[in-house]
Amino acid sequence: MIQLVALLLFGILVLVVGLYALRRPPPATTENDASADDLKELIALRGLDFRNVAGLFADSDYQMLLADPRLLRIALELRQDRKRIALHWLRALQQDVFSLWQLRRLLAKYGAVQSTAEELAMIVHALGTVSLILLLRLLVFLFGPFRFARGVSEVRRHAHSFSGSCARAVRRLPSGRWIEFINEWRGTHEAPG
């Protein structure tokens, strides 16, 4: 019984830390643009690079087609196509977060992290983001893409935040270890482009 209570308290603690990490805005730095460029040289982020997310989850054209009974079949096809594309995009976004997590682990190996607390916050942030993506994938699969535009923008914001933290960590990589780091990263991952 005591073990169950301890496990419950641990779960609540992880949840609170996760919510805190997800609510914390990314630190504002002047090197964000340079960091983002450095990151794009290392890793291709297909999900984060997709620009028309709002259009993908918008239902205005679907509603317009539903208004005309003759176009009902086309509206249903549009809904299915958007659902398929939305699920594909969410899968790509999830893969981006996993790739960023692998990059972050390699950066930690090469000494580009500041503290254990920062790494713990990044672990919680990544797990929270992946959990939200999985939840959205399930909801989009069950109910279609048109009801979840707000949730998608939140997930995308968290993924961008995680990407930014990885980009800043790339900038902290000791210059003497850069070549060794690049060789190990490119040996295990395909080059972008």
FIDREN-671453 format. One line per field, with one value per atom (N, C-alpha, C): residue number from 0; x, y, z; chain. Coordinates in steps of 0.2 Angstrom, whole numbers, m for minus. Example, Ala and Ser with C-alpha at 12.3 -4.5 7.8 and 13.67 -1.06 7.14 Angstrom:
2
nr (0, 0, 0, 1, 1, 1)
X (66, 62, 66, 64, 68, 64)
Y (m28, m22, m16, m11, m5, 0)
Z (39, 39, 39, 35, 36, 39)
kette (A, A, A, A, A, A)
This chain:
193
nr (0, 0, 0, 1, 1, 1, 2, 2, 2, 3, 3, 3, 4, 4, 4, 5, 5, 5, 6, 6, 6, 7, 7, 7, 8, 8, 8, 9, 9, 9, 10, 10, 10, 11, 11, 11, 12, 12, 12, 13, 13, 13, 14, 14, 14, 15, 15, 15, 16, 16, 16, 17, 17, 17, 18, 18, 18, 19, 19, 19, 20, 20, 20, 21, 21, 21, 22, 22, 22, 23, 23, 23, 24, 24, 24, 25, 25, 25, 26, 26, 26, 27, 27, 27, 28, 28, 28, 29, 29, 29, 30, 30, 30, 31, 31, 31, 32, 32, 32, 33, 33, 33, 34, 34, 34, 35, 35, 35, 36, 36, 36, 37, 37, 37, 38, 38, 38, 39, 39, 39, 40, 40, 40, 41, 41, 41, 42, 42, 42, 43, 43, 43, 44, 44, 44, 45, 45, 45, 46, 46, 46, 47, 47, 47, 48, 48, 48, 49, 49, 49, 50, 50, 50, 51, 51, 51, 52, 52, 52, 53, 53, 53, 54, 54, 54, 55, 55, 55, 56, 56, 56, 57, 57, 57, 58, 58, 58, 59, 59, 59, 60, 60, 60, 61, 61, 61, 62, 62, 62, 63, 63, 63, 64, 64, 64, 65, 65, 65, 66, 66, 66, 67, 67, 67, 68, 68, 68, 69, 69, 69, 70, 70, 70, 71, 71, 71, 72, 72, 72, 73, 73, 73, 74, 74, 74, 75, 75, 75, 76, 76, 76, 77, 77, 77, 78, 78, 78, 79, 79, 79, 80, 80, 80, 81, 81, 81, 82, 82, 82, 83, 83, 83, 84, 84, 84, 85, 85, 85, 86, 86, 86, 87, 87, 87, 88, 88, 88, 89, 89, 89, 90, 90, 90, 91, 91, 91, 92, 92, 92, 93, 93, 93, 94, 94, 94, 95, 95, 95, 96, 96, 96, 97, 97, 97, 98, 98, 98, 99, 99, 99, 100, 100, 100, 101, 101, 101, 102, 102, 102, 103, 103, 103, 104, 104, 104, 105, 105, 105, 106, 106, 106, 107, 107, 107, 108, 108, 108, 109, 109, 109, 110, 110, 110, 111, 111, 111, 112, 112, 112, 113, 113, 113, 114, 114, 114, 115, 115, 115, 116, 116, 116, 117, 117, 117, 118, 118, 118, 119, 119, 119, 120, 120, 120, 121, 121, 121, 122, 122, 122, 123, 123, 123, 124, 124, 124, 125, 125, 125, 126, 126, 126, 127, 127, 127, 128, 128, 128, 129, 129, 129, 130, 130, 130, 131, 131, 131, 132, 132, 132, 133, 133, 133, 134, 134, 134, 135, 135, 135, 136, 136, 136, 137, 137, 137, 138, 138, 138, 139, 139, 139, 140, 140, 140, 141, 141, 141, 142, 142, 142, 143, 143, 143, 144, 144, 144, 145, 145, 145, 146, 146, 146, 147, 147, 147, 148, 148, 148, 149, 149, 149, 150, 150, 150, 151, 151, 151, 152, 152, 152, 153, 153, 153, 154, 154, 154, 155, 155, 155, 156, 156, 156, 157, 157, 157, 158, 158, 158, 159, 159, 159, 160, 160, 160, 161, 161, 161, 162, 162, 162, 163, 163, 163, 164, 164, 164, 165, 165, 165, 166, 166, 166, 167, 167, 167, 168, 168, 168, 169, 169, 169, 170, 170, 170, 171, 171, 171, 172, 172, 172, 173, 173, 173, 174, 174, 174, 175, 175, 175, 176, 176, 176, 177, 177, 177, 178, 178, 178, 179, 179, 179, 180, 180, 180, 181, 181, 181, 182, 182, 182, 183, 183, 183, 184, 184, 184, 185, 185, 185, 186, 186, 186, 187, 187, 187, 188, 188, 188, 189, 189, 189, 190, 190, 190, 191, 191, 191, 192, 192, 192)
X (4, 0, 4, 10, 14, 18, 19, 22, 18, 11, 7, 6, 6, 5, 12, 17, 24, 24, 22, 21, 17, 11, 6, 9, 13, 16, 21, 25, 30, 27, 22, 18, 15, 13, 10, 16, 22, 28, 30, 30, 33, 28, 21, 16, 17, 18, 19, 25, 31, 37, 36, 32, 31, 27, 22, 17, 21, 25, 29, 34, 37, 42, 39, 33, 29, 26, 25, 22, 28, 34, 39, 41, 41, 43, 50, 52, 59, 63, 69, 73, 74, 74, 75, 82, 85, 92, 93, 99, 100, 103, 105, 108, 103, 97, 92, 92, 93, 93, 99, 105, 111, 111, 108, 107, 103, 97, 93, 96, 100, 104, 109, 112, 117, 113, 107, 103, 101, 99, 97, 102, 109, 114, 115, 113, 114, 108, 102, 96, 90, 87, 81, 75, 71, 65, 59, 57, 51, 45, 43, 37, 37, 43, 43, 44, 46, 47, 41, 36, 29, 26, 24, 22, 14, 10, 3, m1, 1, m2, m9, m10, m16, m21, m19, m23, m25, m21, m22, m28, m28, m33, m39, m39, m45, m50, m57, m62, m67, m64, m69, m71, m66, m68, m72, m71, m75, m82, m83, m90, m93, m89, m92, m95, m91, m93, m99, m100, m105, m112, m111, m117, m121, m118, m121, m122, m128, m129, m126, m126, m123, m115, m112, m105, m103, m108, m107, m101, m101, m96, m89, m89, m82, m80, m85, m83, m80, m84, m81, m74, m73, m67, m61, m63, m59, m57, m62, m61, m56, m57, m53, m45, m45, m38, m35, m38, m35, m33, m37, m36, m29, m29, m23, m17, m17, m11, m10, m15, m14, m10, m12, m9, m2, m1, 6, 11, 8, 12, 13, 8, 10, 15, 15, 20, 27, 27, 34, 36, 31, 33, 36, 32, 35, 42, 43, 50, 55, 53, 57, 59, 54, 56, 60, 59, 64, 71, 72, 78, 82, 78, 80, 83, 79, 81, 88, 88, 95, 100, 99, 104, 106, 101, 102, 106, 105, 109, 116, 117, 124, 128, 124, 127, 129, 125, 127, 133, 134, 140, 146, 145, 151, 151, 148, 149, 145, 140, 136, 130, 130, 124, 127, 122, 124, 124, 118, 117, 113, 113, 108, 101, 100, 93, 90, 95, 93, 91, 95, 94, 87, 86, 80, 74, 74, 69, 68, 73, 73, 70, 71, 68, 61, 59, 52, 48, 52, 49, 48, 53, 52, 47, 47, 42, 35, 34, 27, 25, 30, 28, 26, 30, 28, 22, 20, 14, 8, 9, 4, 3, 8, 8, 4, 6, 2, m5, m7, m14, m17, m14, m17, m18, m13, m14, m20, m21, m27, m33, m33, m39, m41, m36, m37, m39, m36, m38, m46, m48, m55, m60, m58, m63, m62, m56, m54, m50, m48, m43, m46, m52, m55, m56, m56, m58, m52, m46, m40, m35, m37, m32, m28, m32, m28, m23, m25, m20, m14, m15, m10, m5, m8, m3, 1, m2, 2, 7, 6, 11, 16, 15, 20, 24, 21, 25, 30, 27, 32, 38, 36, 41, 46, 44, 49, 53, 50, 54, 59, 58, 63, 68, 66, 71, 76, 73, 77, 82, 80, 84, 90, 89, 94, 99, 96, 100, 105, 102, 106, 112, 110, 115, 121, 119, 124, 129, 126, 131, 135, 134, 138, 143, 143, 147, 154, 159, 166, 169, 172, 175, 180, 183, 188, 185, 179, 175, 170, 170, 165, 166, 172, 173, 171, 173, 172, 164, 161, 153, 150, 152, 149, 150, 156, 157, 152, 152, 148, 140, 138, 131, 129, 134, 132, 133, 137, 138, 132, 127, 121, 115, 115, 109, 111, 106, 106, 107, 110, 111, 105, 104, 97, 98, 92, 91, 90)
Y (m6, 0, 6, 6, 12, 13, 8, 8, 11, 10, 13, 20, 22, 29, 33, 30, 33, 33, 28, 29, 34, 35, 40, 47, 48, 54, 56, 51, 52, 54, 50, 52, 59, 61, 68, 73, 71, 76, 76, 71, 71, 75, 74, 78, 86, 88, 95, 98, 94, 96, 97, 92, 92, 98, 99, 105, 112, 112, 118, 119, 114, 114, 116, 113, 115, 122, 125, 132, 137, 135, 140, 142, 148, 151, 150, 149, 148, 154, 154, 160, 164, 171, 175, 176, 175, 176, 179, 183, 186, 181, 176, 171, 166, 167, 162, 160, 166, 165, 161, 163, 159, 152, 151, 144, 140, 143, 139, 137, 142, 140, 134, 134, 129, 122, 123, 116, 114, 118, 116, 113, 114, 111, 104, 103, 96, 91, 94, 89, 92, 88, 90, 89, 94, 94, 95, 89, 89, 92, 90, 92, 99, 101, 108, 113, 111, 115, 116, 112, 113, 119, 124, 130, 131, 127, 128, 124, 124, 119, 122, 129, 132, 130, 130, 128, 121, 117, 109, 108, 111, 110, 115, 119, 124, 120, 122, 118, 122, 128, 133, 130, 127, 124, 118, 114, 108, 111, 116, 118, 121, 124, 127, 121, 116, 110, 107, 107, 103, 107, 114, 118, 116, 113, 111, 104, 101, 94, 90, 93, 90, 88, 92, 91, 88, 84, 80, 75, 72, 66, 69, 75, 79, 81, 83, 86, 80, 74, 68, 66, 66, 65, 70, 76, 81, 80, 78, 77, 71, 65, 60, 61, 65, 67, 71, 76, 80, 76, 72, 67, 63, 61, 57, 61, 67, 72, 74, 76, 78, 72, 66, 61, 60, 61, 60, 66, 72, 78, 77, 74, 73, 68, 63, 58, 61, 65, 68, 73, 76, 81, 76, 71, 66, 64, 62, 60, 66, 72, 78, 78, 77, 78, 72, 66, 61, 62, 65, 66, 72, 77, 82, 79, 75, 71, 68, 64, 61, 66, 71, 76, 79, 80, 83, 78, 72, 67, 67, 67, 68, 74, 79, 86, 85, 82, 81, 77, 72, 68, 72, 77, 81, 87, 88, 93, 100, 100, 106, 108, 104, 106, 110, 114, 118, 115, 111, 108, 102, 99, 93, 95, 101, 103, 105, 108, 110, 103, 98, 92, 89, 89, 86, 90, 96, 100, 98, 97, 95, 88, 84, 77, 78, 81, 82, 86, 91, 95, 90, 86, 81, 76, 73, 68, 71, 77, 81, 82, 84, 86, 79, 74, 68, 65, 66, 64, 68, 74, 78, 76, 75, 73, 66, 62, 55, 56, 60, 62, 65, 70, 73, 68, 63, 58, 54, 52, 48, 52, 58, 62, 63, 65, 66, 60, 54, 48, 46, 48, 46, 51, 58, 63, 67, 66, 71, 77, 80, 85, 92, 93, 100, 103, 99, 101, 103, 102, 102, 107, 112, 118, 121, 122, 125, 121, 114, 109, 108, 109, 108, 114, 120, 126, 125, 123, 122, 117, 111, 106, 108, 112, 115, 120, 124, 129, 125, 120, 116, 113, 110, 107, 112, 118, 124, 126, 126, 128, 123, 116, 111, 111, 113, 114, 120, 125, 131, 129, 125, 123, 119, 115, 111, 115, 120, 125, 129, 131, 134, 130, 123, 119, 118, 118, 117, 123, 129, 134, 134, 130, 129, 124, 120, 114, 117, 114, 116, 116, 121, 121, 116, 113, 108, 101, 101, 94, 94, 100, 101, 96, 95, 90, 83, 81, 74, 73, 78, 78, 77, 81, 81, 74, 72, 65, 60, 60, 55, 56, 62, 63, 61, 63, 61, 54, 50, 43, 39, 42, 39, 42, 48, 51, 54, 54, 56, 64, 66, 74, 77, 83, 86, 88, 89, 91, 85)
Z (0, 0, 0, 4, 4, m2, m6, m12, m17, m17, m22, m20, m14, m12, m15, m14, m16, m23, m27, m34, m37, m33, m35, m34, m28, m27, m32, m34, m39, m46, m47, m54, m54, m48, m47, m48, m45, m45, m53, m56, m63, m67, m66, m70, m68, m62, m60, m64, m63, m66, m74, m77, m84, m86, m82, m84, m83, m78, m77, m83, m85, m91, m97, m98, m104, m104, m99, m98, m98, m97, m97, m104, m105, m112, m113, m119, m121, m119, m117, m116, m122, m121, m127, m128, m133, m135, m141, m142, m148, m154, m151, m156, m159, m158, m160, m167, m171, m179, m181, m178, m179, m177, m171, m168, m173, m175, m180, m186, m189, m195, m194, m188, m186, m186, m183, m182, m189, m193, m200, m204, m202, m206, m203, m197, m194, m195, m195, m195, m199, m203, m207, m203, m202, m197, m202, m205, m209, m206, m200, m197, m195, m192, m190, m196, m202, m207, m211, m210, m214, m211, m216, m214, m214, m218, m218, m213, m207, m202, m201, m200, m199, m205, m211, m217, m217, m214, m214, m209, m204, m198, m199, m203, m204, m208, m206, m208, m213, m215, m219, m225, m229, m236, m235, m229, m228, m227, m223, m221, m227, m232, m238, m242, m243, m247, m244, m237, m234, m235, m236, m237, m243, m248, m254, m254, m254, m253, m259, m265, m271, m270, m265, m264, m258, m255, m249, m250, m255, m256, m256, m260, m260, m253, m249, m243, m238, m239, m235, m237, m244, m247, m244, m244, m241, m234, m230, m223, m222, m226, m226, m228, m233, m236, m230, m228, m222, m216, m215, m209, m210, m216, m218, m218, m221, m221, m214, m210, m203, m199, m200, m196, m199, m205, m208, m205, m205, m202, m195, m191, m184, m182, m187, m186, m188, m193, m195, m189, m186, m180, m174, m173, m168, m169, m176, m178, m177, m178, m177, m170, m165, m158, m156, m159, m157, m160, m166, m168, m164, m162, m158, m151, m149, m142, m143, m149, m150, m151, m154, m155, m148, m144, m137, m133, m134, m130, m132, m139, m141, m139, m139, m137, m130, m126, m119, m118, m122, m122, m123, m128, m130, m126, m120, m116, m117, m121, m123, m119, m113, m108, m103, m100, m94, m87, m86, m79, m80, m74, m74, m74, m70, m70, m77, m81, m88, m92, m91, m95, m92, m86, m83, m86, m86, m89, m97, m100, m107, m108, m103, m104, m103, m98, m96, m102, m105, m111, m117, m118, m124, m123, m117, m115, m115, m113, m113, m120, m124, m131, m135, m134, m137, m135, m128, m126, m129, m130, m133, m140, m144, m151, m151, m147, m147, m146, m141, m139, m145, m148, m154, m160, m161, m166, m165, m159, m157, m158, m156, m157, m164, m168, m175, m179, m177, m180, m178, m172, m170, m172, m172, m173, m179, m183, m189, m186, m191, m190, m188, m189, m189, m182, m177, m171, m166, m169, m165, m167, m170, m172, m167, m161, m155, m152, m151, m148, m153, m159, m164, m163, m163, m162, m156, m150, m144, m145, m148, m149, m153, m158, m163, m159, m155, m151, m146, m143, m139, m143, m149, m153, m155, m157, m159, m153, m147, m141, m140, m140, m139, m145, m151, m156, m155, m152, m150, m145, m140, m134, m137, m142, m145, m149, m153, m157, m152, m146, m142, m139, m138, m135, m141, m147, m152, m152, m151, m150, m144, m139, m133, m134, m140, m141, m141, m137, m137, m144, m146, m153, m154, m150, m151, m152, m150, m151, m157, m161, m166, m172, m174, m180, m177, m171, m169, m168, m165, m165, m171, m176, m183, m186, m185, m188, m185, m179, m175, m177, m177, m179, m186, m191, m198, m199, m195, m195, m194, m190, m187, m190, m194, m196, m203, m207, m214, m214, m219, m219, m222, m220, m222, m229, m232, m239, m243)
kette (A, A, A, A, A, A, A, A, A, A, A, A, A, A, A, A, A, A, A, A, A, A, A, A, A, A, A, A, A, A, A, A, A, A, A, A, A, A, A, A, A, A, A, A, A, A, A, A, A, A, A, A, A, A, A, A, A, A, A, A, A, A, A, A, A, A, A, A, A, A, A, A, A, A, A, A, A, A, A, A, A, A, A, A, A, A, A, A, A, A, A, A, A, A, A, A, A, A, A, A, A, A, A, A, A, A, A, A, A, A, A, A, A, A, A, A, A, A, A, A, A, A, A, A, A, A, A, A, A, A, A, A, A, A, A, A, A, A, A, A, A, A, A, A, A, A, A, A, A, A, A, A, A, A, A, A, A, A, A, A, A, A, A, A, A, A, A, A, A, A, A, A, A, A, A, A, A, A, A, A, A, A, A, A, A, A, A, A, A, A, A, A, A, A, A, A, A, A, A, A, A, A, A, A, A, A, A, A, A, A, A, A, A, A, A, A, A, A, A, A, A, A, A, A, A, A, A, A, A, A, A, A, A, A, A, A, A, A, A, A, A, A, A, A, A, A, A, A, A, A, A, A, A, A, A, A, A, A, A, A, A, A, A, A, A, A, A, A, A, A, A, A, A, A, A, A, A, A, A, A, A, A, A, A, A, A, A, A, A, A, A, A, A, A, A, A, A, A, A, A, A, A, A, A, A, A, A, A, A, A, A, A, A, A, A, A, A, A, A, A, A, A, A, A, A, A, A, A, A, A, A, A, A, A, A, A, A, A, A, A, A, A, A, A, A, A, A, A, A, A, A, A, A, A, A, A, A, A, A, A, A, A, A, A, A, A, A, A, A, A, A, A, A, A, A, A, A, A, A, A, A, A, A, A, A, A, A, A, A, A, A, A, A, A, A, A, A, A, A, A, A, A, A, A, A, A, A, A, A, A, A, A, A, A, A, A, A, A, A, A, A, A, A, A, A, A, A, A, A, A, A, A, A, A, A, A, A, A, A, A, A, A, A, A, A, A, A, A, A, A, A, A, A, A, A, A, A, A, A, A, A, A, A, A, A, A, A, A, A, A, A, A, A, A, A, A, A, A, A, A, A, A, A, A, A, A, A, A, A, A, A, A, A, A, A, A, A, A, A, A, A, A, A, A, A, A, A, A, A, A, A, A, A, A, A, A, A, A, A, A, A, A, A, A, A, A, A, A, A, A, A, A, A, A, A, A, A, A, A, A, A, A, A, A, A, A, A, A, A, A, A, A, A, A, A, A, A, A, A, A, A, A, A, A, A, A, A, A, A, A, A, A, A, A, A, A, A, A, A)
